[in-house]
Amino acid sequence: MRDLCQELGVQVTIEDTWGGDVVSAASAHLAASTRARSLLTVSFMNDWTREHVAGYQPRSKDGSGSAPTGPGLGIDVDPSRLAAPLFSAGA
C-alpha cells in the first residue's frame, strides 16, 4: 500500500501498533524507506510499551526515532524473553 500511495502521490501515515521492539523496528525501517514527500506522519510507540524482547530498542530521542542500522531489523531479540510457540510443525 505504501508503494502504491507513493506512485499516486498520496501521503501516508506509518503506524506502530504498540507491539514493542520488533514492531517499532519494522515501522522505523518502513518510514526510513518512504519518500519524504510521501510521508505524512510516523508513530513510534516503543517508548510507551512495557514488553521488550530486544533491549528496549529502538528508542526515540527528543521526539524523533530512527531505524536501527544493524543486520535484519537492526535489533537483537533475546529468545529468553519470548514465550513458547502456540503451534509447532514438529513431531
C-alpha positions, -999 to +999 in steps of 0.1 A: +000+000+000+028+024+008+044+019-026+010+025-044+005+056-024+039+069-033+032+063-070-001+080-068+013+110-048-008+102-017+008+109+016+009+081+042+010+077+079+031+047+092+016+035+124+034+014+150+008-009+166+022-007+201+038-041+195+072-034+212+107-037+199+102-058+168+072-038+155+089-004+162+120-015+143+099-027+113+079+006+114+111+026+116+126+009+086+094+013+066+093+050+074+130+054+066+125+038+032+095+061+023+100+091+001+099+123+023+072+139+002+050+108+006+054+106+044+028+125+064+034+111+099+051+082+117+041+068+151+069+055+173+054+038+203+082+017+216+088+042+244+053+036+257+052-002+258+063-025+287+071-057+269+106-056+254+123-085+237+153-066+222+167-044+250+141-016+245+154-008+210+148+012+190+142+043+212+132+078+202+152+108+213+139+144+215+107+133+198+123+116+168+130+080+161+153+064+136+157+030+120+183+007+136+214+001+114+223-035+122+215-066+101+179-076+096+157-052+115+188-039+134+178-053+168+190-084+188+160-103+201+166-121+234+150-155+230+146-159+268+121-131+267+098-150+243+070-173+253+067-208+239+052-211+205+014-216+203+018-241+174+046-262+161+051-281+128+073-306+146+065-341+159 
